[in-house]
Amino acid sequence: MSPYESDPADRIVTAAADGEDQAVEAALRPKLLDEFIGQERVREQLSLVLQAARKRGTAPDHVLLSGPPGLGKTTLSMIIAAELNAPIRITSGPAIQHAGDLAAILSSLTEGEVLFLDEIHRMSRPAEEMLYMAMEDFRVDVIVGKGPGATAIPLELPPFTLVGATTRAGLLPPPLRDRFGFTGHMEFYAPAELQRVVHRSADLLDVEIDPAGAAEIAGRSRGTPRIANRLLRRVRDYAQVKHDGVVTPEIAAQALDVYEVDARGLDRLDRAVLEALLKLFGGGPVGLSTLAVAVGEESETVEEVAEPFLVREGLLARTPRGRIATAAAWHHLGLTPPVPSGQPGRGTASAQGELWGPTGGR
Ligand SMILES: Nc1ncnc2c1ncn2[C@@H]1O[C@H](COP(=O)(O)OP(=O)(O)OP(=O)(O)O)[C@@H](O)[C@H]1O
């Protein structure tokens, strides 16, 4: 049976927002730059951009925020609007399929408004081209009619600030990237920063938590505030049902064990992949498809859902000969790595060596 029967998008450790996240996130979002935890460099740079714009009394340059999901791009866009005392309009690349959709949004903006365009790399080509002119000249050409009779009607736009967000900055065409005056690269959060995020959210949710309890949740949150907030809610449930509601490190650990999120933030799918790699293939190298069959999953699920975090954590490496486990992987699962052939004490290695899988890349 698949170790992960449900949709991988429903994992408790996914960085994408689920329905419950969306419902509670509004209450947990920091409202001003000073309340925003971590991302020191982006915060400092952005603070300068905003202060300068306020001083000049003009709309600031367009801002691009890039980084993995759940790190606070939407939150920062709302903070930008709040700091500028400006209204914000929120939309996303996939919602803008036709240039006309974008023209409708742009032409209804008010002066100084912030337009947040999430997943900007997923906009259609014609809309993207319209955006170039809008960003640079605050003007769009609206095409009326079709074929040889079509005419372009120029439309002046009020000055506005575009905040684009993308998980894939590399996919943005250079002409679009170049039109942003400031790009903020969001990094995964350090455990101490996530501990502060958990504490802050616990206060807002009226959950009593001790510092070590917050540290326990932070350590399992994969560097991502959205995951930290989600784990906090599950730990709160456990603490309220099984205990007196206070979150201690022991209670946090017990609760997250129930949800199968281990001390390093790996879930059942991540561990199944690592266990197969170590126990069945002696740590590799093994091809992706062989590894996927061994865990009863599609290759894409292993490659796109489990591997990025395992690679980031330094537990698994992708090589031209296939996937290999690192020393940290053996250590994490409490297993002893085989001794390389030709060295003394090869006994365990040969026993496991017989199980080594094919060594093709895929
Ligand atoms: N620096 C931070 N301090 C406190 N909370 C944060 C911080 N960054 C993010 N959060 C919390 O994490 C949650 C997710 O943040 P947000 O929606 O801004 O992420 P995102 O990068 O826009 O994700 P996506 O790309 O999936 O839209 C929010 O509820 C917010 O409260």
The ligand as an ORCA input file, in Angstrom:
! r2SCAN-3c Opt
* xyz 0 1
  N       7.712     36.907      9.045
  C       6.579     36.431      9.529
  N       6.230     36.664     10.799
  C       5.086     36.152     11.294
  N       4.218     35.401     10.592
  C       4.512     35.166      9.316
  C       5.690     35.668      8.721
  N       5.729     35.268      7.442
  C       4.627     34.547      7.230
  N       3.883     34.485      8.355
  C       2.628     33.754      8.508
  O       2.645     32.653      7.613
  C       1.410     32.558      6.911
  C       1.723     32.434      5.426
  O       2.256     33.645      4.943
  P       1.916     34.196      3.477
  O       0.516     33.830      3.081
  O       2.262     35.623      3.478
  O       2.963     33.370      2.626
  P       3.229     33.419      1.062
  O       4.703     33.450      0.887
  O       2.449     34.507      0.426
  O       2.703     32.033      0.584
  P       2.125     31.662     -0.884
  O       3.276     31.800     -1.812
  O       1.661     30.235     -0.702
  O       0.995     32.614     -1.160
  C       0.599     33.797      7.287
  O      -0.481     33.394      8.089
  C       1.473     34.650      8.141
  O       0.787     34.953      9.326
*
